[in-house]
């Protein structure tokens, strides 16, 4: 597929001049006794009607991850958020929101647009299959996928469950796809995202949220969930 005409790439890059910095490294559980979790601005709740959700559509807690497909720390984070959901017994769901940073160029934008269109045209499981495989294979930092036979964005999309590659190509080229990614940049800026991966845990019973950055271990997710759960309603 001939992904993303230059004329469509330019508006997103121009609109992405936010307060986003380089990707955050992995963080230890505590720094000088201080929790790595902090406050966040307004964060749109997870909604299976408008975005691909991993896990139950309605759960007590949500993990929200802003991810750049070419971010090395996002690659390091890997499937940890999905493992949190898998072990939660339905209490936690996950929404991965796409934030291709301009510093990672065309490969990040191509992968993000493709994933977004897969989620729109197929299913949430296909969206996560594509992203998981892309993050597993990417060389990161804008280098994209390895140049090997059988490895391409199209091949990964097909393996994820996309049957109509022509329709996928049309979606990736559509101005609305770039506009949707630009809207996610705005939402991330409002939430206070400063790099990728940015991670929010939300208690859907109370609306409380907490945020951190980096390739954190599974136990840090559980720590945040326990803390929010213990706070209860006002």
Z-matrix of the N, CA and C atoms (Angstrom, degrees):
N
C 1 1.466
C 2 1.523 1 110.74
N 3 1.308 2 115.51 1 142.65
C 4 1.459 3 120.78 2 176.71
C 5 1.528 4 107.94 3 -91.61
N 6 1.341 5 116.07 4 86.49
C 7 1.467 6 120.99 5 -169.59
C 8 1.529 7 112.24 6 -75.13
N 9 1.321 8 114.70 7 137.18
C 10 1.456 9 124.41 8 163.02
C 11 1.530 10 114.73 9 54.02
N 12 1.294 11 114.89 10 91.69
C 13 1.464 12 120.02 11 173.64
C 14 1.531 13 110.60 12 -55.64
N 15 1.297 14 115.82 13 146.92
C 16 1.474 15 120.75 14 -178.19
C 17 1.524 16 111.22 15 -55.41
N 18 1.329 17 117.19 16 -35.50
C 19 1.463 18 120.22 17 -177.52
C 20 1.520 19 111.19 18 -64.79
N 21 1.347 20 117.97 19 -24.80
C 22 1.457 21 120.36 20 177.84
C 23 1.518 22 111.73 21 -87.09
N 24 1.306 23 117.00 22 -27.69
C 25 1.456 24 119.99 23 -179.74
C 26 1.521 25 111.23 24 -69.19
N 27 1.317 26 116.23 25 -39.15
C 28 1.464 27 121.12 26 -172.81
C 29 1.531 28 113.92 27 -58.19
N 30 1.348 29 120.13 28 -44.78
C 31 1.471 30 118.57 29 -178.14
C 32 1.519 31 113.49 30 -62.10
N 33 1.343 32 117.39 31 -37.57
C 34 1.458 33 119.32 32 -179.44
C 35 1.519 34 110.64 33 -67.30
N 36 1.320 35 116.56 34 -43.23
C 37 1.460 36 119.06 35 -179.88
C 38 1.518 37 110.70 36 -64.74
N 39 1.319 38 116.91 37 -36.98
C 40 1.461 39 119.91 38 178.81
C 41 1.514 40 110.96 39 -67.91
N 42 1.325 41 116.50 40 -36.58
C 43 1.457 42 120.20 41 -178.87
C 44 1.508 43 113.72 42 -82.30
N 45 1.331 44 116.58 43 -3.18
C 46 1.455 45 119.69 44 -174.47
C 47 1.521 46 113.16 45 -98.08
N 48 1.314 47 116.97 46 13.33
C 49 1.463 48 120.38 47 -179.56
C 50 1.521 49 109.59 48 -79.14
N 51 1.333 50 115.33 49 66.87
C 52 1.452 51 121.93 50 -177.88
C 53 1.518 52 109.34 51 -101.29
N 54 1.311 53 114.21 52 -171.89
C 55 1.456 54 119.46 53 179.44
C 56 1.506 55 111.16 54 -84.55
N 57 1.344 56 117.48 55 35.65
C 58 1.452 57 121.73 56 -178.90
C 59 1.517 58 109.89 57 -88.09
N 60 1.309 59 115.61 58 131.91
C 61 1.458 60 120.30 59 -178.88
C 62 1.514 61 108.93 60 -107.66
N 63 1.305 62 115.85 61 -174.31
C 64 1.451 63 120.98 62 177.26
C 65 1.519 64 110.20 63 -61.70
N 66 1.319 65 114.65 64 159.78
C 67 1.459 66 120.09 65 -177.82
C 68 1.520 67 111.36 66 -58.36
N 69 1.320 68 114.45 67 145.33
C 70 1.455 69 120.23 68 -177.75
C 71 1.514 70 110.90 69 -85.19
N 72 1.339 71 118.87 70 140.25
C 73 1.459 72 120.77 71 177.93
C 74 1.517 73 111.38 72 -75.56
N 75 1.334 74 114.76 73 170.56
C 76 1.452 75 119.48 74 175.35
C 77 1.518 76 109.66 75 -61.96
N 78 1.321 77 116.35 76 144.25
C 79 1.450 78 121.90 77 -176.11
C 80 1.521 79 110.40 78 -116.53
N 81 1.307 80 116.33 79 145.87
C 82 1.449 81 120.44 80 173.59
C 83 1.519 82 109.41 81 -73.70
N 84 1.326 83 115.99 82 164.85
C 85 1.463 84 120.19 83 -177.08
C 86 1.516 85 111.76 84 -61.08
N 87 1.297 86 117.81 85 -37.02
C 88 1.460 87 121.41 86 179.74
C 89 1.517 88 109.37 87 -140.82
N 90 1.298 89 115.66 88 147.36
C 91 1.463 90 121.74 89 173.69
C 92 1.518 91 108.04 90 -123.33
N 93 1.339 92 115.97 91 112.04
C 94 1.464 93 120.73 92 -176.57
C 95 1.525 94 111.39 93 53.94
N 96 1.344 95 114.61 94 38.20
C 97 1.459 96 119.13 95 176.22
C 98 1.514 97 114.37 96 80.67
N 99 1.335 98 118.10 97 0.44
C 100 1.459 99 121.13 98 -178.22
C 101 1.527 100 109.95 99 -98.78
N 102 1.315 101 117.18 100 138.50
C 103 1.453 102 121.51 101 177.55
C 104 1.518 103 109.85 102 -65.25
N 105 1.314 104 116.28 103 147.62
C 106 1.464 105 120.26 104 176.37
C 107 1.527 106 111.37 105 -78.51
N 108 1.325 107 117.53 106 -10.55
C 109 1.459 108 121.24 107 -178.53
C 110 1.525 109 110.44 108 -85.57
N 111 1.325 110 115.99 109 142.95
C 112 1.460 111 121.17 110 -177.83
C 113 1.520 112 109.09 111 -145.86
N 114 1.293 113 116.25 112 177.51
C 115 1.454 114 121.91 113 -178.07
C 116 1.522 115 112.15 114 -71.59
N 117 1.319 116 115.36 115 165.85
C 118 1.461 117 122.20 116 178.35
C 119 1.516 118 108.94 117 -140.08
N 120 1.304 119 115.48 118 159.21
C 121 1.455 120 120.26 119 172.02
C 122 1.518 121 110.16 120 -76.08
N 123 1.320 122 117.83 121 -170.82
C 124 1.461 123 120.70 122 179.83
C 125 1.525 124 112.05 123 -58.25
N 126 1.322 125 115.54 124 131.48
C 127 1.465 126 122.63 125 179.79
C 128 1.527 127 108.15 126 -124.50
N 129 1.316 128 116.98 127 124.96
C 130 1.460 129 120.89 128 179.37
C 131 1.524 130 109.86 129 -64.84
N 132 1.330 131 117.98 130 127.98
C 133 1.470 132 119.71 131 179.53
C 134 1.526 133 111.78 132 -61.03
N 135 1.309 134 115.67 133 154.59
C 136 1.456 135 121.58 134 177.20
C 137 1.530 136 108.65 135 -64.86
N 138 1.325 137 115.67 136 134.54
C 139 1.462 138 121.22 137 -177.03
C 140 1.521 139 108.45 138 -142.86
N 141 1.336 140 116.13 139 109.12
C 142 1.464 141 120.47 140 -177.77
C 143 1.520 142 112.72 141 -64.99
N 144 1.318 143 117.81 142 -15.43
C 145 1.466 144 120.66 143 178.35
C 146 1.523 145 112.12 144 -76.43
N 147 1.326 146 117.53 145 -18.00
C 148 1.463 147 118.95 146 -176.92
C 149 1.528 148 114.04 147 -124.85
N 150 1.346 149 118.58 148 -7.37
C 151 1.462 150 120.67 149 -179.46
C 152 1.524 151 109.95 150 -151.54
N 153 1.341 152 117.81 151 155.14
C 154 1.458 153 120.33 152 177.97
C 155 1.536 154 110.72 153 -68.26
N 156 1.303 155 116.09 154 129.13
C 157 1.460 156 121.89 155 -178.44
C 158 1.524 157 109.08 156 -117.70
N 159 1.305 158 115.53 157 132.90
C 160 1.460 159 121.72 158 174.92
C 161 1.521 160 107.53 159 -96.63
N 162 1.341 161 116.38 160 122.85
C 163 1.458 162 120.33 161 -176.37
C 164 1.514 163 111.07 162 101.94
N 165 1.312 164 115.78 163 -163.77
C 166 1.462 165 121.26 164 -178.54
C 167 1.535 166 110.59 165 -70.19
N 168 1.328 167 117.47 166 137.66
C 169 1.472 168 119.47 167 179.38
C 170 1.523 169 113.35 168 -57.55
N 171 1.332 170 116.84 169 -35.06
C 172 1.466 171 121.56 170 177.75
C 173 1.522 172 108.68 171 -119.01
N 174 1.329 173 116.75 172 120.91
C 175 1.460 174 122.49 173 -179.23
C 176 1.522 175 109.27 174 -140.23
N 177 1.325 176 116.19 175 160.98
C 178 1.461 177 120.41 176 178.40
C 179 1.526 178 111.58 177 -63.56
N 180 1.346 179 115.80 178 -36.72
C 181 1.463 180 121.22 179 -177.14
C 182 1.527 181 109.52 180 -128.85
N 183 1.316 182 115.17 181 149.64
C 184 1.459 183 121.64 182 174.22
C 185 1.524 184 109.80 183 -125.45
N 186 1.318 185 115.27 184 139.55
C 187 1.464 186 122.46 185 167.55
C 188 1.524 187 106.91 186 -103.76
N 189 1.315 188 116.32 187 127.35
C 190 1.461 189 122.70 188 178.63
C 191 1.525 190 107.40 189 -119.33
N 192 1.321 191 115.99 190 124.41
C 193 1.466 192 120.96 191 -178.37
C 194 1.520 193 109.00 192 -121.90
N 195 1.326 194 116.91 193 122.22
C 196 1.460 195 121.38 194 169.01
C 197 1.513 196 107.32 195 -88.42
N 198 1.333 197 115.73 196 122.24
C 199 1.466 198 121.96 197 -169.55
C 200 1.510 199 111.12 198 -128.54
N 201 1.324 200 116.17 199 136.63
C 202 1.456 201 123.70 200 169.80
C 203 1.530 202 106.47 201 -103.89
N 204 1.343 203 118.92 202 120.67
C 205 1.460 204 119.79 203 -176.72
C 206 1.527 205 114.75 204 -59.69
N 207 1.332 206 118.09 205 -16.65
C 208 1.462 207 120.78 206 179.39
C 209 1.526 208 112.89 207 -106.99
N 210 1.320 209 117.12 208 9.18
C 211 1.465 210 120.97 209 -179.13
C 212 1.527 211 110.51 210 -80.16
N 213 1.342 212 119.06 211 124.03
C 214 1.470 213 120.39 212 -178.96
C 215 1.520 214 113.15 213 -63.64
N 216 1.337 215 117.79 214 -31.37
C 217 1.460 216 119.99 215 179.93
C 218 1.527 217 111.43 216 -77.14
N 219 1.341 218 116.30 217 -27.20
C 220 1.460 219 119.27 218 171.57
C 221 1.523 220 109.79 219 -67.10
N 222 1.301 221 116.58 220 -39.73
C 223 1.472 222 120.78 221 176.03
C 224 1.525 223 110.10 222 -61.72
N 225 1.320 224 116.50 223 -41.74
C 226 1.458 225 120.61 224 178.98
C 227 1.533 226 111.24 225 -65.47
N 228 1.321 227 117.19 226 -38.46
C 229 1.465 228 120.57 227 176.61
C 230 1.522 229 110.78 228 -61.24
N 231 1.325 230 116.52 229 -39.94
C 232 1.450 231 121.91 230 173.66
C 233 1.519 232 113.96 231 57.83
N 234 1.331 233 115.52 232 -134.66
C 235 1.463 234 121.75 233 -176.17
C 236 1.531 235 112.57 234 -91.88
N 237 1.321 236 117.77 235 13.65
C 238 1.461 237 119.41 236 -178.33
C 239 1.523 238 112.69 237 -54.45
N 240 1.342 239 120.50 238 -45.88
C 241 1.465 240 118.65 239 178.41
C 242 1.528 241 112.79 240 -59.75
N 243 1.328 242 117.66 241 -36.81
C 244 1.455 243 120.21 242 178.48
C 245 1.527 244 111.05 243 -67.01
N 246 1.320 245 116.26 244 -35.53
C 247 1.464 246 119.88 245 177.63
C 248 1.528 247 111.24 246 -65.60
N 249 1.339 248 116.19 247 -34.72
C 250 1.468 249 119.67 248 175.54
C 251 1.522 250 109.78 249 -60.64
N 252 1.321 251 116.09 250 -45.57
C 253 1.463 252 120.70 251 179.33
C 254 1.528 253 110.68 252 -64.22
N 255 1.324 254 116.76 253 -45.07
C 256 1.461 255 121.12 254 -177.42
C 257 1.525 256 112.12 255 -59.45
N 258 1.331 257 116.22 256 -33.92
C 259 1.466 258 120.90 257 -176.65
C 260 1.524 259 113.32 258 -90.63
N 261 1.342 260 117.54 259 1.05
C 262 1.471 261 120.48 260 -170.28
C 263 1.523 262 114.05 261 -90.83
N 264 1.313 263 117.57 262 -8.65
C 265 1.452 264 119.39 263 -177.22
C 266 1.514 265 113.84 264 64.43
N 267 1.332 266 117.14 265 31.12
C 268 1.456 267 121.48 266 178.78
C 269 1.515 268 115.14 267 89.30
N 270 1.327 269 118.32 268 -0.69
C 271 1.467 270 121.39 269 -178.03
C 272 1.521 271 112.63 270 -80.30
N 273 1.349 272 117.35 271 -16.83
C 274 1.465 273 121.69 272 -174.88
C 275 1.523 274 108.74 273 -130.80
N 276 1.326 275 116.45 274 137.95
C 277 1.457 276 120.66 275 168.59
C 278 1.523 277 109.54 276 -122.61
N 279 1.326 278 116.07 277 176.03
C 280 1.460 279 121.64 278 -173.07
C 281 1.514 280 110.66 279 -138.15
N 282 1.331 281 115.76 280 138.20
C 283 1.465 282 122.16 281 168.69
C 284 1.520 283 108.23 282 -128.09
N 285 1.320 284 116.59 283 119.99
C 286 1.465 285 121.84 284 173.46
C 287 1.516 286 107.68 285 -95.92
N 288 1.325 287 115.96 286 119.94
C 289 1.462 288 122.63 287 -179.50
C 290 1.522 289 109.10 288 -107.97
N 291 1.308 290 116.90 289 139.72
C 292 1.462 291 122.54 290 -166.89
C 293 1.519 292 111.59 291 -93.16
N 294 1.331 293 114.96 292 130.18
C 295 1.458 294 121.09 293 -176.81
C 296 1.530 295 109.54 294 -139.70
N 297 1.330 296 117.60 295 71.53
C 298 1.468 297 119.83 296 179.95
C 299 1.522 298 110.52 297 -70.39
N 300 1.312 299 117.02 298 115.54
C 301 1.460 300 121.43 299 -176.01
C 302 1.528 301 110.47 300 -80.01
N 303 1.338 302 117.69 301 140.84
C 304 1.465 303 120.80 302 179.28
C 305 1.528 304 113.12 303 -54.86
N 306 1.325 305 117.10 304 -32.05
C 307 1.469 306 120.37 305 -178.90
C 308 1.527 307 112.42 306 -61.94
N 309 1.344 308 116.86 307 -20.23
C 310 1.464 309 120.68 308 -179.56
C 311 1.521 310 112.53 309 -101.05
N 312 1.330 311 116.75 310 6.33
C 313 1.447 312 122.74 311 166.31
C 314 1.517 313 116.69 312 61.59
N 315 1.322 314 113.71 313 -155.55
C 316 1.458 315 123.03 314 -173.22
C 317 1.528 316 113.56 315 -60.49
N 318 1.342 317 120.56 316 -42.92
C 319 1.471 318 118.84 317 -178.90
C 320 1.528 319 113.48 318 -57.45
N 321 1.328 320 116.95 319 -40.16
C 322 1.464 321 119.26 320 179.00
C 323 1.518 322 110.85 321 -65.45
N 324 1.320 323 117.29 322 -41.24
C 325 1.455 324 121.66 323 -179.74
C 326 1.521 325 111.48 324 -67.65
N 327 1.329 326 116.92 325 -41.29
C 328 1.458 327 121.09 326 178.46
C 329 1.530 328 110.15 327 -61.09
N 330 1.331 329 116.18 328 -49.31
C 331 1.463 330 119.93 329 -177.92
C 332 1.519 331 111.45 330 -63.40
N 333 1.331 332 116.99 331 -41.31
C 334 1.467 333 120.37 332 -179.28
C 335 1.525 334 110.88 333 -66.58
N 336 1.318 335 117.74 334 -44.85
C 337 1.463 336 120.95 335 179.70
C 338 1.523 337 110.80 336 -63.36
N 339 1.327 338 116.88 337 -40.03
C 340 1.455 339 120.69 338 179.03
C 341 1.520 340 110.77 339 -64.08
N 342 1.326 341 116.76 340 -46.40
C 343 1.461 342 120.35 341 179.40
C 344 1.523 343 110.81 342 -61.02
N 345 1.332 344 116.96 343 -43.48
C 346 1.457 345 121.00 344 179.73
C 347 1.527 346 110.56 345 -59.09
N 348 1.319 347 117.02 346 -43.83
C 349 1.457 348 120.94 347 -178.78
C 350 1.526 349 111.64 348 -70.83
N 351 1.318 350 117.39 349 -35.26
C 352 1.464 351 120.03 350 175.82
C 353 1.521 352 109.53 351 -61.64
N 354 1.330 353 116.93 352 -42.62
C 355 1.453 354 120.34 353 178.67
C 356 1.521 355 112.24 354 -63.19
N 357 1.313 356 116.50 355 -35.70
C 358 1.464 357 121.03 356 -179.05
C 359 1.521 358 112.06 357 -75.50
N 360 1.328 359 117.01 358 -36.64
C 361 1.461 360 120.66 359 -170.53
C 362 1.525 361 114.07 360 -97.02
N 363 1.319 362 117.95 361 -19.23
C 364 1.459 363 119.45 362 -176.74
C 365 1.522 364 110.78 363 -121.80
N 366 1.323 365 116.55 364 -94.71
C 367 1.460 366 119.60 365 -174.07
C 368 1.516 367 110.02 366 -157.17
N 369 1.331 368 115.72 367 162.58
C 370 1.459 369 120.22 368 175.96
C 371 1.531 370 111.83 369 -59.87
N 372 1.350 371 119.71 370 -43.97
C 373 1.463 372 118.65 371 177.99
C 374 1.527 373 112.88 372 -57.89
N 375 1.346 374 117.92 373 -39.08
C 376 1.464 375 120.30 374 178.84
C 377 1.528 376 110.98 375 -64.77
N 378 1.318 377 116.75 376 -39.38
C 379 1.469 378 122.29 377 177.17
C 380 1.523 379 110.53 378 -56.96
N 381 1.327 380 116.16 379 -47.55
C 382 1.463 381 119.15 380 -177.79
C 383 1.529 382 111.58 381 -74.08
N 384 1.335 383 117.74 382 -33.43
C 385 1.468 384 119.12 383 175.57
C 386 1.522 385 110.48 384 -61.63
N 387 1.338 386 116.21 385 -44.29
C 388 1.467 387 119.11 386 179.95
C 389 1.523 388 110.84 387 -63.19
N 390 1.328 389 117.53 388 -50.15
C 391 1.460 390 120.06 389 -177.69
C 392 1.522 391 111.73 390 -62.31
N 393 1.334 392 117.04 391 -42.80
C 394 1.469 393 119.73 392 -179.67
C 395 1.522 394 111.06 393 -59.75
N 396 1.335 395 115.47 394 -45.01
C 397 1.464 396 118.95 395 -178.28
C 398 1.523 397 110.81 396 -69.61
N 399 1.328 398 117.05 397 -40.68
C 400 1.465 399 119.27 398 178.40
C 401 1.528 400 110.18 399 -60.68
N 402 1.340 401 116.83 400 -46.57
C 403 1.461 402 120.21 401 -178.57
C 404 1.530 403 111.37 402 -65.25
N 405 1.301 404 116.65 403 -31.12
C 406 1.463 405 120.13 404 177.11
C 407 1.526 406 111.52 405 -66.96
N 408 1.338 407 116.72 406 -38.10
C 409 1.460 408 120.75 407 -171.94
C 410 1.523 409 114.74 408 -94.97
N 411 1.332 410 118.90 409 -26.85
C 412 1.451 411 120.21 410 -172.31
C 413 1.529 412 112.76 411 -59.88
N 414 1.328 413 114.31 412 146.81
C 415 1.465 414 120.64 413 175.86
C 416 1.525 415 111.23 414 -85.03
N 417 1.319 416 117.35 415 -6.65
C 418 1.467 417 127.26 416 174.68
C 419 1.526 418 113.11 417 67.68
N 420 1.328 419 113.98 418 174.56
C 421 1.473 420 123.13 419 178.57
C 422 1.527 421 112.97 420 54.40
N 423 1.353 422 115.80 421 34.49
C 424 1.450 423 120.23 422 176.93
C 425 1.510 424 114.88 423 86.50
N 426 1.333 425 118.07 424 1.25
C 427 1.473 426 120.74 425 -179.33
C 428 1.520 427 112.07 426 -79.82
N 429 1.326 428 117.83 427 -18.89
C 430 1.449 429 121.23 428 176.99
C 431 1.515 430 114.09 429 72.38
N 432 1.326 431 114.94 430 -162.17
C 433 1.465 432 121.27 431 -177.81
C 434 1.526 433 110.84 432 -74.81
N 435 1.337 434 117.37 433 152.64
C 436 1.459 435 119.41 434 176.02
C 437 1.520 436 111.64 435 -63.16
N 438 1.300 437 116.47 436 146.44
C 439 1.461 438 121.60 437 -179.06
C 440 1.521 439 108.79 438 -86.62
N 441 1.324 440 114.27 439 80.51
C 442 1.459 441 121.93 440 -178.78
C 443 1.514 442 109.34 441 -132.60
N 444 1.332 443 117.23 442 151.16
C 445 1.469 444 119.50 443 178.70
C 446 1.527 445 111.32 444 -57.84
N 447 1.313 446 115.45 445 136.41
C 448 1.451 447 120.38 446 176.80
C 449 1.512 448 114.70 447 82.93
N 450 1.342 449 117.86 448 -1.44
C 451 1.457 450 120.76 449 178.94
C 452 1.523 451 109.07 450 -115.19
N 453 1.317 452 115.02 451 111.78
C 454 1.454 453 121.67 452 178.47
C 455 1.519 454 107.42 453 -159.98
N 456 1.322 455 116.41 454 166.15
C 457 1.458 456 120.10 455 176.88
C 458 1.524 457 110.15 456 -60.42
N 459 1.330 458 116.42 457 -41.59
C 460 1.458 459 120.07 458 179.70
C 461 1.519 460 111.44 459 -62.37
N 462 1.340 461 117.00 460 -43.87
C 463 1.460 462 120.98 461 -179.16
C 464 1.525 463 111.09 462 -64.13
N 465 1.323 464 116.73 463 -39.74
C 466 1.461 465 120.13 464 178.90
C 467 1.524 466 110.70 465 -67.49
N 468 1.334 467 116.76 466 -37.44
C 469 1.459 468 120.23 467 177.83
C 470 1.523 469 110.49 468 -64.03
N 471 1.321 470 116.24 469 -44.05
C 472 1.464 471 120.39 470 179.49
C 473 1.524 472 110.57 471 -63.71
N 474 1.324 473 117.15 472 -43.10
C 475 1.461 474 120.95 473 179.17
C 476 1.521 475 111.86 474 -64.70
N 477 1.332 476 116.78 475 -28.63
C 478 1.466 477 120.75 476 179.63
C 479 1.520 478 111.99 477 -74.81
N 480 1.353 479 116.50 478 -17.26
C 481 1.455 480 119.27 479 177.77
C 482 1.512 481 114.98 480 125.07
N 483 1.339 482 118.09 481 8.34
C 484 1.463 483 121.07 482 178.89
C 485 1.524 484 109.05 483 -78.47
N 486 1.324 485 116.57 484 122.35
C 487 1.460 486 121.27 485 -179.42
C 488 1.525 487 112.02 486 -94.95
N 489 1.321 488 117.69 487 -30.70
C 490 1.463 489 121.92 488 -174.79
C 491 1.527 490 109.07 489 -113.07
N 492 1.322 491 116.17 490 91.04
C 493 1.457 492 120.58 491 -178.32
C 494 1.521 493 111.75 492 -68.92
N 495 1.331 494 117.59 493 -29.02
C 496 1.465 495 120.40 494 178.56
C 497 1.529 496 110.25 495 -66.18
N 498 1.335 497 116.75 496 -41.18
C 499 1.463 498 120.10 497 178.17
C 500 1.528 499 110.48 498 -66.90
N 501 1.320 500 115.62 499 -37.25
C 502 1.462 501 119.24 500 177.17
C 503 1.520 502 110.28 501 -63.23
N 504 1.327 503 116.42 502 -43.79
C 505 1.461 504 121.06 503 178.69
C 506 1.523 505 111.14 504 -59.67
N 507 1.329 506 116.01 505 -41.19
C 508 1.456 507 119.43 506 178.60
C 509 1.510 508 112.25 507 -63.30
N 510 1.318 509 116.70 508 -39.01
C 511 1.462 510 120.64 509 178.25
C 512 1.519 511 111.17 510 -66.43
N 513 1.326 512 116.82 511 -43.10
C 514 1.464 513 120.61 512 -179.02
C 515 1.520 514 111.04 513 -63.03
N 516 1.338 515 116.65 514 -34.04
C 517 1.458 516 120.67 515 179.01
C 518 1.522 517 113.40 516 -80.48
N 519 1.323 518 117.98 517 -11.92
C 520 1.456 519 120.58 518 -173.82
C 521 1.526 520 111.61 519 -70.50
N 522 1.335 521 118.10 520 136.58
C 523 1.472 522 120.17 521 177.68
C 524 1.525 523 112.50 522 -56.17
N 525 1.324 524 117.02 523 -32.23
C 526 1.457 525 119.52 524 -179.08
C 527 1.513 526 113.57 525 -63.13
N 528 1.336 527 116.93 526 -27.22
C 529 1.468 528 119.96 527 179.13
C 530 1.520 529 110.45 528 -68.69
N 531 1.325 530 116.55 529 -45.34
C 532 1.464 531 119.76 530 177.32
C 533 1.529 532 110.33 531 -65.73
N 534 1.327 533 116.49 532 -37.71
C 535 1.467 534 119.82 533 177.76
C 536 1.522 535 111.04 534 -62.47
N 537 1.335 536 116.78 535 -39.13
C 538 1.465 537 120.24 536 179.11
C 539 1.519 538 111.32 537 -65.07
N 540 1.321 539 117.16 538 -40.05
C 541 1.465 540 120.00 539 176.67
C 542 1.523 541 110.73 540 -65.88
N 543 1.326 542 116.85 541 -38.40
C 544 1.460 543 120.15 542 176.46
C 545 1.516 544 112.01 543 -63.24
N 546 1.324 545 117.15 544 -38.28
C 547 1.461 546 120.78 545 177.34
C 548 1.531 547 110.90 546 -63.91
N 549 1.324 548 116.12 547 -34.82
C 550 1.466 549 118.84 548 178.52
C 551 1.518 550 111.13 549 -69.56
N 552 1.341 551 117.47 550 -33.39
C 553 1.464 552 119.94 551 172.67
C 554 1.521 553 110.24 552 -59.16
N 555 1.324 554 116.54 553 -43.98
C 556 1.465 555 120.49 554 179.36
C 557 1.519 556 111.12 555 -62.65
N 558 1.339 557 116.78 556 -44.50
C 559 1.461 558 120.76 557 -179.72
C 560 1.522 559 111.14 558 -63.43
N 561 1.324 560 116.58 559 -39.00
C 562 1.463 561 120.15 560 178.77
C 563 1.526 562 110.77 561 -65.81
N 564 1.318 563 116.26 562 -39.53
C 565 1.452 564 120.38 563 178.84
C 566 1.529 565 110.73 564 -62.88
N 567 1.325 566 117.24 565 -42.89
C 568 1.467 567 122.05 566 178.43
C 569 1.530 568 110.48 567 -62.23
N 570 1.330 569 116.05 568 -38.46
C 571 1.464 570 120.26 569 -179.19
C 572 1.521 571 112.75 570 -71.81
N 573 1.332 572 116.93 571 -17.70
C 574 1.456 573 120.33 572 -179.40
C 575 1.510 574 114.07 573 96.31
N 576 1.326 575 117.54 574 20.53
C 577 1.458 576 121.52 575 179.46
C 578 1.525 577 109.49 576 -68.10
N 579 1.336 578 116.60 577 132.50
C 580 1.458 579 121.84 578 179.24
C 581 1.521 580 112.83 579 -119.97
N 582 1.307 581 118.33 580 -1.02
C 583 1.452 582 121.90 581 179.59
C 584 1.513 583 110.00 582 179.51
N 585 1.319 584 115.85 583 177.03
C 586 1.460 585 120.22 584 -179.71
C 587 1.533 586 110.27 585 -123.32
N 588 1.327 587 117.85 586 147.15
C 589 1.455 588 125.11 587 -4.97
C 590 1.526 589 111.57 588 -75.21
N 591 1.323 590 116.05 589 138.42
C 592 1.463 591 121.98 590 170.96
C 593 1.522 592 107.11 591 -104.35
N 594 1.312 593 116.18 592 132.87
C 595 1.465 594 121.42 593 -171.28
C 596 1.517 595 109.80 594 -125.04
N 597 1.314 596 115.88 595 127.86
C 598 1.463 597 122.35 596 174.85
C 599 1.523 598 108.50 597 -119.05
N 600 1.319 599 115.96 598 137.20
C 601 1.464 600 121.51 599 168.10
C 602 1.525 601 106.66 600 -112.24
N 603 1.320 602 115.67 601 129.14
C 604 1.470 603 121.73 602 -177.60
C 605 1.520 604 110.42 603 -120.67
N 606 1.320 605 116.64 604 130.27
C 607 1.461 606 122.01 605 171.02
C 608 1.529 607 106.21 606 -86.40
N 609 1.306 608 117.05 607 106.70
C 610 1.459 609 120.80 608 -175.38
C 611 1.519 610 112.91 609 -72.42
N 612 1.322 611 117.75 610 -11.54
C 613 1.467 612 121.06 611 178.27
C 614 1.520 613 111.25 612 -81.77
N 615 1.327 614 115.86 613 -28.28
C 616 1.461 615 119.72 614 -176.21
C 617 1.523 616 113.21 615 -118.86
N 618 1.337 617 117.16 616 -19.08
C 619 1.456 618 120.96 617 -176.11
C 620 1.520 619 113.80 618 85.84
N 621 1.327 620 117.99 619 -0.73
C 622 1.470 621 120.15 620 178.88
C 623 1.526 622 110.54 621 -70.11
N 624 1.335 623 115.73 622 144.23
C 625 1.461 624 120.98 623 178.46
C 626 1.516 625 109.90 624 -133.73
N 627 1.331 626 114.51 625 155.44
C 628 1.460 627 121.64 626 172.26
C 629 1.516 628 107.60 627 -142.40
N 630 1.327 629 116.97 628 149.47
C 631 1.464 630 121.72 629 -172.14
C 632 1.525 631 111.00 630 -131.15
N 633 1.327 632 114.89 631 151.53
C 634 1.455 633 121.10 632 169.68
C 635 1.525 634 107.92 633 -151.07
N 636 1.323 635 116.76 634 179.10
C 637 1.452 636 122.56 635 -178.78
C 638 1.526 637 109.13 636 -135.30
N 639 1.328 638 115.91 637 150.35
C 640 1.448 639 120.31 638 171.66
C 641 1.517 640 114.50 639 107.82
N 642 1.326 641 114.64 640 175.57
C 643 1.466 642 122.08 641 -178.84
C 644 1.518 643 109.07 642 -84.89
N 645 1.309 644 116.24 643 76.50
C 646 1.465 645 121.47 644 -174.43
C 647 1.524 646 110.59 645 -82.65
N 648 1.330 647 117.85 646 155.61
C 649 1.466 648 120.59 647 178.75
C 650 1.522 649 111.92 648 -78.23
N 651 1.312 650 115.18 649 165.32
C 652 1.459 651 121.71 650 -177.68
C 653 1.520 652 111.85 651 -56.11
N 654 1.315 653 118.11 652 -39.35
C 655 1.461 654 120.95 653 -176.65
C 656 1.519 655 112.02 654 -62.49
N 657 1.335 656 117.92 655 -28.88
C 658 1.464 657 119.55 656 178.51
C 659 1.528 658 111.28 657 -67.86
N 660 1.321 659 117.35 658 -35.90
C 661 1.458 660 119.73 659 174.19
C 662 1.528 661 109.90 660 -61.28
N 663 1.320 662 115.61 661 -47.01
C 664 1.468 663 119.62 662 -178.64
C 665 1.522 664 111.45 663 -64.89
N 666 1.327 665 116.68 664 -34.07
C 667 1.469 666 120.37 665 177.00
C 668 1.534 667 110.49 666 -61.62
N 669 1.329 668 115.54 667 -45.16
C 670 1.456 669 119.73 668 -179.57
C 671 1.535 670 111.09 669 -64.98
N 672 1.315 671 116.61 670 -40.97
C 673 1.465 672 120.65 671 178.97
C 674 1.524 673 110.66 672 -63.10
N 675 1.324 674 117.07 673 -43.49
C 676 1.470 675 120.50 674 178.91
C 677 1.525 676 110.52 675 -63.26
N 678 1.318 677 116.78 676 -42.58
C 679 1.471 678 120.76 677 -177.89
C 680 1.519 679 110.93 678 -64.49
N 681 1.331 680 116.34 679 -47.25
C 682 1.461 681 119.37 680 178.69
C 683 1.531 682 110.73 681 -62.84
N 684 1.314 683 115.97 682 -41.85
C 685 1.457 684 119.43 683 -179.14
C 686 1.513 685 112.76 684 -63.50
N 687 1.343 686 116.16 685 -35.50
C 688 1.461 687 120.46 686 -179.17
C 689 1.523 688 112.01 687 -72.42
N 690 1.344 689 117.10 688 -24.09
C 691 1.467 690 120.13 689 -179.22
C 692 1.524 691 111.70 690 -70.10
N 693 1.339 692 116.27 691 -34.03
C 694 1.456 693 119.91 692 177.93
C 695 1.509 694 112.85 693 64.27
N 696 1.299 695 115.94 694 -172.03
C 697 1.458 696 121.62 695 179.81
C 698 1.513 697 110.40 696 -82.87
N 699 1.327 698 115.58 697 153.32
C 700 1.471 699 120.66 698 176.97
C 701 1.528 700 110.15 699 -65.75
